[in-house]
């Protein structure tokens, strides 16, 4: 089965190139590298924009304590086998 390669930040229109470059930079700064879900989602600008908004809203949510949010993320990551 063919795999989808990640989107390259130097292709597409000006807005797309700028958006992908910024998100890749921020992801690299936070995680050390650009993860595959971000690269694959970057192929479709509207879905990518929605993905960005979802991640930002989850990161800035003040409804629960930060420690509890971290524990929940860790538990879900162990359940699905995610190394992050």
PDB file of N, CA, C and O in Angstrom:
ATOM      1  N   UNK A   1       0.844  -1.174   0.000  1.00  0.00           N
ATOM      2  CA  UNK A   1       0.000   0.000   0.000  1.00  0.00           C
ATOM      3  C   UNK A   1       0.891   1.240   0.000  1.00  0.00           C
ATOM      4  O   UNK A   1       1.894   1.295   0.712  1.00  0.00           O
ATOM      5  N   UNK A   2       0.527   2.205  -0.781  1.00  0.00           N
ATOM      6  CA  UNK A   2       1.304   3.440  -0.876  1.00  0.00           C
ATOM      7  C   UNK A   2       1.086   4.300   0.363  1.00  0.00           C
ATOM      8  O   UNK A   2      -0.014   4.355   0.913  1.00  0.00           O
ATOM      9  N   UNK A   3       2.136   4.959   0.785  1.00  0.00           N
ATOM     10  CA  UNK A   3       2.049   5.868   1.929  1.00  0.00           C
ATOM     11  C   UNK A   3       1.958   7.296   1.421  1.00  0.00           C
ATOM     12  O   UNK A   3       2.509   7.632   0.373  1.00  0.00           O
ATOM     13  N   UNK A   4       1.262   8.125   2.167  1.00  0.00           N
ATOM     14  CA  UNK A   4       1.158   9.538   1.830  1.00  0.00           C
ATOM     15  C   UNK A   4       2.390  10.228   2.391  1.00  0.00           C
ATOM     16  O   UNK A   4       2.684  10.122   3.582  1.00  0.00           O
ATOM     17  N   UNK A   5       3.101  10.929   1.535  1.00  0.00           N
ATOM     18  CA  UNK A   5       4.274  11.658   2.018  1.00  0.00           C
ATOM     19  C   UNK A   5       3.825  12.978   2.636  1.00  0.00           C
ATOM     20  O   UNK A   5       2.754  13.496   2.316  1.00  0.00           O
ATOM     21  N   UNK A   6       4.643  13.504   3.508  1.00  0.00           N
ATOM     22  CA  UNK A   6       4.316  14.763   4.162  1.00  0.00           C
ATOM     23  C   UNK A   6       4.365  15.936   3.199  1.00  0.00           C
ATOM     24  O   UNK A   6       5.098  15.914   2.210  1.00  0.00           O
ATOM     25  N   UNK A   7       3.584  16.951   3.498  1.00  0.00           N
ATOM     26  CA  UNK A   7       3.563  18.153   2.662  1.00  0.00           C
ATOM     27  C   UNK A   7       4.849  18.941   2.869  1.00  0.00           C
ATOM     28  O   UNK A   7       5.333  19.074   3.993  1.00  0.00           O
ATOM     29  N   UNK A   8       5.387  19.454   1.794  1.00  0.00           N
ATOM     30  CA  UNK A   8       6.589  20.278   1.889  1.00  0.00           C
ATOM     31  C   UNK A   8       6.188  21.744   1.982  1.00  0.00           C
ATOM     32  O   UNK A   8       5.287  22.185   1.268  1.00  0.00           O
ATOM     33  N   UNK A   9       6.854  22.512   2.861  1.00  0.00           N
ATOM     34  CA  UNK A   9       6.452  23.909   3.059  1.00  0.00           C
ATOM     35  C   UNK A   9       6.777  24.831   1.891  1.00  0.00           C
ATOM     36  O   UNK A   9       6.324  25.975   1.886  1.00  0.00           O
ATOM     37  N   UNK A  10       7.539  24.383   0.907  1.00  0.00           N
ATOM     38  CA  UNK A  10       7.909  25.262  -0.209  1.00  0.00           C
ATOM     39  C   UNK A  10       6.998  25.086  -1.422  1.00  0.00           C
ATOM     40  O   UNK A  10       7.318  25.588  -2.499  1.00  0.00           O
ATOM     41  N   UNK A  11       5.867  24.382  -1.275  1.00  0.00           N
ATOM     42  CA  UNK A  11       4.951  24.174  -2.396  1.00  0.00           C
ATOM     43  C   UNK A  11       3.600  24.796  -2.092  1.00  0.00           C
ATOM     44  O   UNK A  11       3.183  24.847  -0.934  1.00  0.00           O
ATOM     45  N   UNK A  12       2.917  25.269  -3.120  1.00  0.00           N
ATOM     46  CA  UNK A  12       1.586  25.850  -2.971  1.00  0.00           C
ATOM     47  C   UNK A  12       1.625  27.362  -3.003  1.00  0.00           C
ATOM     48  O   UNK A  12       2.643  27.971  -3.330  1.00  0.00           O
ATOM     49  N   UNK A  13       0.496  27.956  -2.656  1.00  0.00           N
ATOM     50  CA  UNK A  13       0.368  29.406  -2.658  1.00  0.00           C
ATOM     51  C   UNK A  13       1.077  30.047  -1.474  1.00  0.00           C
ATOM     52  O   UNK A  13       1.596  29.357  -0.597  1.00  0.00           O
ATOM     53  N   UNK A  14       1.091  31.355  -1.462  1.00  0.00           N
ATOM     54  CA  UNK A  14       1.798  32.100  -0.421  1.00  0.00           C
ATOM     55  C   UNK A  14       1.234  31.818   0.964  1.00  0.00           C
ATOM     56  O   UNK A  14       1.992  31.565   1.900  1.00  0.00           O
ATOM     57  N   UNK A  15      -0.102  31.858   1.107  1.00  0.00           N
ATOM     58  CA  UNK A  15      -0.718  31.612   2.412  1.00  0.00           C
ATOM     59  C   UNK A  15      -0.411  30.201   2.906  1.00  0.00           C
ATOM     60  O   UNK A  15      -0.083  30.007   4.076  1.00  0.00           O
ATOM     61  N   UNK A  16      -0.516  29.220   2.015  1.00  0.00           N
ATOM     62  CA  UNK A  16      -0.246  27.832   2.394  1.00  0.00           C
ATOM     63  C   UNK A  16       1.208  27.647   2.796  1.00  0.00           C
ATOM     64  O   UNK A  16       1.491  27.006   3.808  1.00  0.00           O
ATOM     65  N   UNK A  17       2.131  28.197   2.021  1.00  0.00           N
ATOM     66  CA  UNK A  17       3.556  28.069   2.352  1.00  0.00           C
ATOM     67  C   UNK A  17       3.861  28.693   3.696  1.00  0.00           C
ATOM     68  O   UNK A  17       4.592  28.120   4.504  1.00  0.00           O
ATOM     69  N   UNK A  18       3.299  29.876   3.938  1.00  0.00           N
ATOM     70  CA  UNK A  18       3.531  30.576   5.196  1.00  0.00           C
ATOM     71  C   UNK A  18       2.943  29.794   6.371  1.00  0.00           C
ATOM     72  O   UNK A  18       3.601  29.623   7.397  1.00  0.00           O
ATOM     73  N   UNK A  19       1.714  29.323   6.222  1.00  0.00           N
ATOM     74  CA  UNK A  19       1.053  28.579   7.292  1.00  0.00           C
ATOM     75  C   UNK A  19       1.801  27.285   7.611  1.00  0.00           C
ATOM     76  O   UNK A  19       2.052  26.986   8.778  1.00  0.00           O
ATOM     77  N   UNK A  20       2.153  26.527   6.591  1.00  0.00           N
ATOM     78  CA  UNK A  20       2.861  25.264   6.802  1.00  0.00           C
ATOM     79  C   UNK A  20       4.228  25.518   7.426  1.00  0.00           C
ATOM     80  O   UNK A  20       4.638  24.782   8.324  1.00  0.00           O
ATOM     81  N   UNK A  21       4.935  26.536   6.972  1.00  0.00           N
ATOM     82  CA  UNK A  21       6.250  26.845   7.545  1.00  0.00           C
ATOM     83  C   UNK A  21       6.154  27.206   9.019  1.00  0.00           C
ATOM     84  O   UNK A  21       6.968  26.751   9.823  1.00  0.00           O
ATOM     85  N   UNK A  22       5.172  28.016   9.378  1.00  0.00           N
ATOM     86  CA  UNK A  22       5.009  28.423  10.781  1.00  0.00           C
ATOM     87  C   UNK A  22       4.654  27.224  11.653  1.00  0.00           C
ATOM     88  O   UNK A  22       5.231  27.038  12.725  1.00  0.00           O
ATOM     89  N   UNK A  23       3.707  26.413  11.195  1.00  0.00           N
ATOM     90  CA  UNK A  23       3.291  25.253  11.992  1.00  0.00           C
ATOM     91  C   UNK A  23       4.430  24.241  12.105  1.00  0.00           C
ATOM     92  O   UNK A  23       4.637  23.672  13.177  1.00  0.00           O
ATOM     93  N   UNK A  24       5.165  24.007  11.034  1.00  0.00           N
ATOM     94  CA  UNK A  24       6.308  23.095  11.103  1.00  0.00           C
ATOM     95  C   UNK A  24       7.345  23.624  12.098  1.00  0.00           C
ATOM     96  O   UNK A  24       7.891  22.855  12.889  1.00  0.00           O
ATOM     97  N   UNK A  25       7.619  24.928  12.064  1.00  0.00           N
ATOM     98  CA  UNK A  25       8.589  25.519  12.988  1.00  0.00           C
ATOM     99  C   UNK A  25       8.150  25.333  14.437  1.00  0.00           C
ATOM    100  O   UNK A  25       8.943  24.924  15.285  1.00  0.00           O
ATOM    101  N   UNK A  26       6.872  25.638  14.718  1.00  0.00           N
ATOM    102  CA  UNK A  26       6.370  25.519  16.090  1.00  0.00           C
ATOM    103  C   UNK A  26       6.338  24.064  16.556  1.00  0.00           C
ATOM    104  O   UNK A  26       6.639  23.776  17.715  1.00  0.00           O
ATOM    105  N   UNK A  27       5.977  23.156  15.664  1.00  0.00           N
ATOM    106  CA  UNK A  27       5.967  21.738  16.021  1.00  0.00           C
ATOM    107  C   UNK A  27       7.381  21.238  16.282  1.00  0.00           C
ATOM    108  O   UNK A  27       7.618  20.490  17.230  1.00  0.00           O
ATOM    109  N   UNK A  28       8.313  21.654  15.438  1.00  0.00           N
ATOM    110  CA  UNK A  28       9.715  21.262  15.624  1.00  0.00           C
ATOM    111  C   UNK A  28      10.263  21.800  16.940  1.00  0.00           C
ATOM    112  O   UNK A  28      11.024  21.118  17.626  1.00  0.00           O
ATOM    113  N   UNK A  29       9.875  23.021  17.288  1.00  0.00           N
ATOM    114  CA  UNK A  29      10.348  23.635  18.529  1.00  0.00           C
ATOM    115  C   UNK A  29       9.764  22.919  19.746  1.00  0.00           C
ATOM    116  O   UNK A  29      10.440  22.755  20.762  1.00  0.00           O
ATOM    117  N   UNK A  30       8.512  22.496  19.638  1.00  0.00           N
ATOM    118  CA  UNK A  30       7.857  21.864  20.786  1.00  0.00           C
ATOM    119  C   UNK A  30       8.208  20.384  20.938  1.00  0.00           C
ATOM    120  O   UNK A  30       8.425  19.912  22.054  1.00  0.00           O
ATOM    121  N   UNK A  31       8.264  19.649  19.823  1.00  0.00           N
ATOM    122  CA  UNK A  31       8.457  18.199  19.887  1.00  0.00           C
ATOM    123  C   UNK A  31       9.829  17.722  19.421  1.00  0.00           C
ATOM    124  O   UNK A  31      10.189  16.568  19.651  1.00  0.00           O
ATOM    125  N   UNK A  32      10.590  18.582  18.778  1.00  0.00           N
ATOM    126  CA  UNK A  32      11.899  18.178  18.281  1.00  0.00           C
ATOM    127  C   UNK A  32      11.897  17.803  16.805  1.00  0.00           C
ATOM    128  O   UNK A  32      12.941  17.855  16.155  1.00  0.00           O
ATOM    129  N   UNK A  33      10.743  17.429  16.270  1.00  0.00           N
ATOM    130  CA  UNK A  33      10.596  17.130  14.844  1.00  0.00           C
ATOM    131  C   UNK A  33       9.125  17.289  14.459  1.00  0.00           C
ATOM    132  O   UNK A  33       8.254  17.396  15.323  1.00  0.00           O
ATOM    133  N   UNK A  34       8.866  17.303  13.172  1.00  0.00           N
ATOM    134  CA  UNK A  34       7.491  17.456  12.691  1.00  0.00           C
ATOM    135  C   UNK A  34       6.876  16.059  12.600  1.00  0.00           C
ATOM    136  O   UNK A  34       7.377  15.204  11.871  1.00  0.00           O
ATOM    137  N   UNK A  35       5.796  15.833  13.337  1.00  0.00           N
ATOM    138  CA  UNK A  35       5.181  14.508  13.356  1.00  0.00           C
ATOM    139  C   UNK A  35       4.341  14.286  12.100  1.00  0.00           C
ATOM    140  O   UNK A  35       3.871  15.235  11.473  1.00  0.00           O
ATOM    141  N   UNK A  36       4.164  13.020  11.750  1.00  0.00           N
ATOM    142  CA  UNK A  36       3.490  12.661  10.504  1.00  0.00           C
ATOM    143  C   UNK A  36       2.042  13.156  10.410  1.00  0.00           C
ATOM    144  O   UNK A  36       1.648  13.584   9.325  1.00  0.00           O
ATOM    145  N   UNK A  37       1.218  13.129  11.478  1.00  0.00           N
ATOM    146  CA  UNK A  37      -0.145  13.646  11.318  1.00  0.00           C
ATOM    147  C   UNK A  37      -0.189  15.107  10.871  1.00  0.00           C
ATOM    148  O   UNK A  37      -1.073  15.495  10.107  1.00  0.00           O
ATOM    149  N   UNK A  38       0.746  15.906  11.338  1.00  0.00           N
ATOM    150  CA  UNK A  38       0.801  17.313  10.922  1.00  0.00           C
ATOM    151  C   UNK A  38       1.192  17.399   9.453  1.00  0.00           C
ATOM    152  O   UNK A  38       0.618  18.189   8.703  1.00  0.00           O
ATOM    153  N   UNK A  39       2.158  16.599   9.039  1.00  0.00           N
ATOM    154  CA  UNK A  39       2.607  16.629   7.648  1.00  0.00           C
ATOM    155  C   UNK A  39       1.506  16.191   6.688  1.00  0.00           C
ATOM    156  O   UNK A  39       1.325  16.798   5.632  1.00  0.00           O
ATOM    157  N   UNK A  40       0.775  15.148   7.046  1.00  0.00           N
ATOM    158  CA  UNK A  40      -0.278  14.640   6.165  1.00  0.00           C
ATOM    159  C   UNK A  40      -1.458  15.603   6.125  1.00  0.00           C
ATOM    160  O   UNK A  40      -2.029  15.837   5.060  1.00  0.00           O
ATOM    161  N   UNK A  41      -1.829  16.163   7.271  1.00  0.00           N
ATOM    162  CA  UNK A  41      -2.949  17.100   7.326  1.00  0.00           C
ATOM    163  C   UNK A  41      -2.639  18.371   6.549  1.00  0.00           C
ATOM    164  O   UNK A  41      -3.557  19.027   6.057  1.00  0.00           O
ATOM    165  N   UNK A  42      -1.382  18.726   6.430  1.00  0.00           N
ATOM    166  CA  UNK A  42      -0.990  19.951   5.734  1.00  0.00           C
ATOM    167  C   UNK A  42      -1.292  19.902   4.238  1.00  0.00           C
ATOM    168  O   UNK A  42      -1.207  20.930   3.567  1.00  0.00           O
ATOM    169  N   UNK A  43      -1.639  18.745   3.704  1.00  0.00           N
ATOM    170  CA  UNK A  43      -1.976  18.649   2.284  1.00  0.00           C
ATOM    171  C   UNK A  43      -3.272  19.376   1.944  1.00  0.00           C
ATOM    172  O   UNK A  43      -3.436  19.843   0.817  1.00  0.00           O
ATOM    173  N   UNK A  44      -4.191  19.478   2.892  1.00  0.00           N
ATOM    174  CA  UNK A  44      -5.492  20.103   2.632  1.00  0.00           C
ATOM    175  C   UNK A  44      -5.637  21.320   3.537  1.00  0.00           C
ATOM    176  O   UNK A  44      -5.801  21.154   4.745  1.00  0.00           O
ATOM    177  N   UNK A  45      -5.581  22.544   2.998  1.00  0.00           N
ATOM    178  CA  UNK A  45      -5.549  23.758   3.823  1.00  0.00           C
ATOM    179  C   UNK A  45      -6.725  23.922   4.782  1.00  0.00           C
ATOM    180  O   UNK A  45      -6.523  24.357   5.916  1.00  0.00           O
ATOM    181  N   UNK A  46      -7.942  23.590   4.365  1.00  0.00           N
ATOM    182  CA  UNK A  46      -9.092  23.780   5.260  1.00  0.00           C
ATOM    183  C   UNK A  46      -9.048  22.811   6.438  1.00  0.00           C
ATOM    184  O   UNK A  46      -9.332  23.197   7.572  1.00  0.00           O
ATOM    185  N   UNK A  47      -8.698  21.574   6.177  1.00  0.00           N
ATOM    186  CA  UNK A  47      -8.576  20.600   7.264  1.00  0.00           C
ATOM    187  C   UNK A  47      -7.399  20.971   8.159  1.00  0.00           C
ATOM    188  O   UNK A  47      -7.479  20.843   9.381  1.00  0.00           O
ATOM    189  N   UNK A  48      -6.314  21.428   7.555  1.00  0.00           N
ATOM    190  CA  UNK A  48      -5.129  21.840   8.316  1.00  0.00           C
ATOM    191  C   UNK A  48      -5.466  23.005   9.238  1.00  0.00           C
ATOM    192  O   UNK A  48      -5.033  23.033  10.390  1.00  0.00           O
ATOM    193  N   UNK A  49      -6.233  23.964   8.737  1.00  0.00           N
ATOM    194  CA  UNK A  49      -6.629  25.122   9.549  1.00  0.00           C
ATOM    195  C   UNK A  49      -7.498  24.671  10.725  1.00  0.00           C
ATOM    196  O   UNK A  49      -7.328  25.154  11.845  1.00  0.00           O
ATOM    197  N   UNK A  50      -8.421  23.755  10.473  1.00  0.00           N
ATOM    198  CA  UNK A  50      -9.252  23.216  11.547  1.00  0.00           C
ATOM    199  C   UNK A  50      -8.435  22.458  12.577  1.00  0.00           C
ATOM    200  O   UNK A  50      -8.697  22.546  13.777  1.00  0.00           O
ATOM    201  N   UNK A  51      -7.442  21.712  12.102  1.00  0.00           N
ATOM    202  CA  UNK A  51      -6.541  20.966  12.994  1.00  0.00           C
ATOM    203  C   UNK A  51      -5.764  21.935  13.887  1.00  0.00           C
ATOM    204  O   UNK A  51      -5.597  21.687  15.081  1.00  0.00           O
ATOM    205  N   UNK A  52      -5.297  23.023  13.311  1.00  0.00           N
ATOM    206  CA  UNK A  52      -4.558  24.036  14.072  1.00  0.00           C
ATOM    207  C   UNK A  52      -5.452  24.651  15.139  1.00  0.00           C
ATOM    208  O   UNK A  52      -5.038  24.806  16.288  1.00  0.00           O
ATOM    209  N   UNK A  53      -6.680  25.001  14.759  1.00  0.00           N
ATOM    210  CA  UNK A  53      -7.602  25.609  15.723  1.00  0.00           C
ATOM    211  C   UNK A  53      -7.939  24.644  16.855  1.00  0.00           C
ATOM    212  O   UNK A  53      -8.024  25.054  18.012  1.00  0.00           O
ATOM    213  N   UNK A  54      -8.130  23.373  16.533  1.00  0.00           N
ATOM    214  CA  UNK A  54      -8.432  22.386  17.560  1.00  0.00           C
ATOM    215  C   UNK A  54      -7.268  22.242  18.540  1.00  0.00           C
ATOM    216  O   UNK A  54      -7.477  22.222  19.753  1.00  0.00           O
ATOM    217  N   UNK A  55      -6.047  22.142  18.020  1.00  0.00           N
ATOM    218  CA  UNK A  55      -4.875  21.998  18.882  1.00  0.00           C
ATOM    219  C   UNK A  55      -4.681  23.227  19.765  1.00  0.00           C
ATOM    220  O   UNK A  55      -4.354  23.096  20.945  1.00  0.00           O
ATOM    221  N   UNK A  56      -4.881  24.415  19.207  1.00  0.00           N
ATOM    222  CA  UNK A  56      -4.723  25.639  19.992  1.00  0.00           C
ATOM    223  C   UNK A  56      -5.782  25.746  21.077  1.00  0.00           C
ATOM    224  O   UNK A  56      -5.481  26.167  22.194  1.00  0.00           O
ATOM    225  N   UNK A  57      -7.016  25.371  20.767  1.00  0.00           N
ATOM    226  CA  UNK A  57      -8.070  25.463  21.777  1.00  0.00           C
ATOM    227  C   UNK A  57      -7.843  24.459  22.896  1.00  0.00           C
ATOM    228  O   UNK A  57      -8.127  24.756  24.056  1.00  0.00           O
ATOM    229  N   UNK A  58      -7.339  23.281  22.571  1.00  0.00           N
ATOM    230  CA  UNK A  58      -7.037  22.303  23.611  1.00  0.00           C
ATOM    231  C   UNK A  58      -5.860  22.754  24.465  1.00  0.00           C
ATOM    232  O   UNK A  58      -5.860  22.558  25.680  1.00  0.00           O
ATOM    233  N   UNK A  59      -4.864  23.353  23.837  1.00  0.00           N
ATOM    234  CA  UNK A  59      -3.684  23.799  24.582  1.00  0.00           C
ATOM    235  C   UNK A  59      -3.995  24.975  25.495  1.00  0.00           C
ATOM    236  O   UNK A  59      -3.389  25.107  26.559  1.00  0.00           O
ATOM    237  N   UNK A  60      -4.927  25.828  25.096  1.00  0.00           N
ATOM    238  CA  UNK A  60      -5.212  27.025  25.889  1.00  0.00           C
ATOM    239  C   UNK A  60      -6.428  26.872  26.797  1.00  0.00           C
ATOM    240  O   UNK A  60      -6.855  27.845  27.419  1.00  0.00           O
ATOM    241  N   UNK A  61      -6.986  25.682  26.882  1.00  0.00           N
ATOM    242  CA  UNK A  61      -8.164  25.458  27.718  1.00  0.00           C
ATOM    243  C   UNK A  61      -7.809  25.607  29.193  1.00  0.00           C
ATOM    244  O   UNK A  61      -6.849  25.001  29.670  1.00  0.00           O
ATOM    245  N   UNK A  62      -8.575  26.406  29.905  1.00  0.00           N
ATOM    246  CA  UNK A  62      -8.346  26.641  31.329  1.00  0.00           C
ATOM    247  C   UNK A  62      -9.423  25.978  32.187  1.00  0.00           C
ATOM    248  O   UNK A  62      -9.525  26.269  33.378  1.00  0.00           O
ATOM    249  N   UNK A  63     -10.227  25.092  31.599  1.00  0.00           N
ATOM    250  CA  UNK A  63     -11.326  24.478  32.334  1.00  0.00           C
ATOM    251  C   UNK A  63     -10.853  23.425  33.334  1.00  0.00           C
ATOM    252  O   UNK A  63     -11.507  23.202  34.353  1.00  0.00           O
ATOM    253  N   UNK A  64      -9.723  22.778  33.052  1.00  0.00           N
ATOM    254  CA  UNK A  64      -9.193  21.795  33.987  1.00  0.00           C
ATOM    255  C   UNK A  64      -7.760  22.148  34.349  1.00  0.00           C
ATOM    256  O   UNK A  64      -7.096  22.910  33.646  1.00  0.00           O
ATOM    257  N   UNK A  65      -7.299  21.587  35.445  1.00  0.00           N
ATOM    258  CA  UNK A  65      -5.945  21.840  35.923  1.00  0.00           C
ATOM    259  C   UNK A  65      -4.918  21.282  34.925  1.00  0.00           C
ATOM    260  O   UNK A  65      -5.157  20.255  34.291  1.00  0.00           O
ATOM    261  N   UNK A  66      -3.788  21.960  34.793  1.00  0.00           N
ATOM    262  CA  UNK A  66      -2.754  21.541  33.845  1.00  0.00           C
ATOM    263  C   UNK A  66      -2.198  20.160  34.200  1.00  0.00           C
ATOM    264  O   UNK A  66      -1.887  19.374  33.306  1.00  0.00           O
ATOM    265  N   UNK A  67      -2.070  19.859  35.495  1.00  0.00           N
ATOM    266  CA  UNK A  67      -1.560  18.544  35.905  1.00  0.00           C
ATOM    267  C   UNK A  67      -2.529  17.436  35.504  1.00  0.00           C
ATOM    268  O   UNK A  67      -2.111  16.375  35.041  1.00  0.00           O
ATOM    269  N   UNK A  68      -3.817  17.687  35.682  1.00  0.00           N
ATOM    270  CA  UNK A  68      -4.822  16.700  35.302  1.00  0.00           C
ATOM    271  C   UNK A  68      -4.835  16.496  33.790  1.00  0.00           C
ATOM    272  O   UNK A  68      -4.989  15.372  33.313  1.00  0.00           O
ATOM    273  N   UNK A  69      -4.672  17.591  33.034  1.00  0.00           N
ATOM    274  CA  UNK A  69      -4.617  17.490  31.577  1.00  0.00           C
ATOM    275  C   UNK A  69      -3.413  16.652  31.150  1.00  0.00           C
ATOM    276  O   UNK A  69      -3.517  15.821  30.248  1.00  0.00           O
ATOM    277  N   UNK A  70      -2.272  16.874  31.799  1.00  0.00           N
ATOM    278  CA  UNK A  70      -1.074  16.098  31.490  1.00  0.00           C
ATOM    279  C   UNK A  70      -1.244  14.619  31.798  1.00  0.00           C
ATOM    280  O   UNK A  70      -0.811  13.767  31.022  1.00  0.00           O
ATOM    281  N   UNK A  71      -1.874  14.311  32.929  1.00  0.00           N
ATOM    282  CA  UNK A  71      -2.129  12.912  33.278  1.00  0.00           C
ATOM    283  C   UNK A  71      -3.077  12.249  32.285  1.00  0.00           C
ATOM    284  O   UNK A  71      -2.882  11.090  31.917  1.00  0.00           O
ATOM    285  N   UNK A  72      -4.096  12.975  31.854  1.00  0.00           N
ATOM    286  CA  UNK A  72      -5.038  12.423  30.879  1.00  0.00           C
ATOM    287  C   UNK A  72      -4.349  12.165  29.540  1.00  0.00           C
ATOM    288  O   UNK A  72      -4.587  11.135  28.909  1.00  0.00           O
ATOM    289  N   UNK A  73      -3.501  13.090  29.106  1.00  0.00           N
ATOM    290  CA  UNK A  73      -2.766  12.905  27.854  1.00  0.00           C
ATOM    291  C   UNK A  73      -1.840  11.701  27.945  1.00  0.00           C
ATOM    292  O   UNK A  73      -1.734  10.924  26.996  1.00  0.00           O
ATOM    293  N   UNK A  74      -1.170  11.543  29.084  1.00  0.00           N
ATOM    294  CA  UNK A  74      -0.269  10.409  29.280  1.00  0.00           C
ATOM    295  C   UNK A  74      -1.039   9.092  29.258  1.00  0.00           C
ATOM    296  O   UNK A  74      -0.590   8.121  28.649  1.00  0.00           O
ATOM    297  N   UNK A  75      -2.179   9.054  29.910  1.00  0.00           N
ATOM    298  CA  UNK A  75      -2.994   7.832  29.951  1.00  0.00           C
ATOM    299  C   UNK A  75      -3.489   7.451  28.557  1.00  0.00           C
ATOM    300  O   UNK A  75      -3.422   6.284  28.171  1.00  0.00           O
ATOM    301  N   UNK A  76      -3.977   8.414  27.816  1.00  0.00           N
ATOM    302  CA  UNK A  76      -4.460   8.128  26.459  1.00  0.00           C
ATOM    303  C   UNK A  76      -3.304   7.679  25.571  1.00  0.00           C
ATOM    304  O   UNK A  76      -3.466   6.766  24.762  1.00  0.00           O
ATOM    305  N   UNK A  77      -2.143   8.309  25.713  1.00  0.00           N
ATOM    306  CA  UNK A  77      -0.981   7.922  24.909  1.00  0.00           C
ATOM    307  C   UNK A  77      -0.568   6.481  25.201  1.00  0.00           C
ATOM    308  O   UNK A  77      -0.204   5.745  24.284  1.00  0.00           O
ATOM    309  N   UNK A  78      -0.620   6.075  26.466  1.00  0.00           N
ATOM    310  CA  UNK A  78      -0.269   4.690  26.781  1.00  0.00           C
ATOM    311  C   UNK A  78      -1.329   3.713  26.276  1.00  0.00           C
ATOM    312  O   UNK A  78      -0.999   2.598  25.872  1.00  0.00           O
ATOM    313  N   UNK A  79      -2.586   4.116  26.294  1.00  0.00           N
ATOM    314  CA  UNK A  79      -3.652   3.233  25.804  1.00  0.00           C
ATOM    315  C   UNK A  79      -3.548   2.976  24.306  1.00  0.00           C
ATOM    316  O   UNK A  79      -3.786   1.857  23.850  1.00  0.00           O
ATOM    317  N   UNK A  80      -3.195   4.000  23.540  1.00  0.00           N
ATOM    318  CA  UNK A  80      -3.130   3.839  22.085  1.00  0.00           C
ATOM    319  C   UNK A  80      -1.730   3.493  21.595  1.00  0.00           C
ATOM    320  O   UNK A  80      -1.529   3.284  20.399  1.00  0.00           O
ATOM    321  N   UNK A  81      -0.761   3.431  22.505  1.00  0.00           N
ATOM    322  CA  UNK A  81       0.597   3.061  22.119  1.00  0.00           C
ATOM    323  C   UNK A  81       1.381   4.176  21.471  1.00  0.00           C
ATOM    324  O   UNK A  81       2.304   3.913  20.700  1.00  0.00           O
ATOM    325  N   UNK A  82       1.039   5.410  21.764  1.00  0.00           N
ATOM    326  CA  UNK A  82       1.734   6.566  21.185  1.00  0.00           C
ATOM    327  C   UNK A  82       2.982   6.882  22.007  1.00  0.00           C
ATOM    328  O   UNK A  82       2.890   6.962  23.232  1.00  0.00           O
ATOM    329  N   UNK A  83       4.146   7.064  21.378  1.00  0.00           N
ATOM    330  CA  UNK A  83       5.356   7.368  22.138  1.00  0.00           C
ATOM    331  C   UNK A  83       5.410   8.798  22.664  1.00  0.00           C
ATOM    332  O   UNK A  83       6.320   9.136  23.422  1.00  0.00           O
ATOM    333  N   UNK A  84       4.457   9.645  22.279  1.00  0.00           N
ATOM    334  CA  UNK A  84       4.474  11.018  22.749  1.00  0.00           C
ATOM    335  C   UNK A  84       3.675  11.133  24.012  1.00  0.00           C
ATOM    336  O   UNK A  84       3.564  12.222  24.575  1.00  0.00           O
TER     337      UNK A  84
END
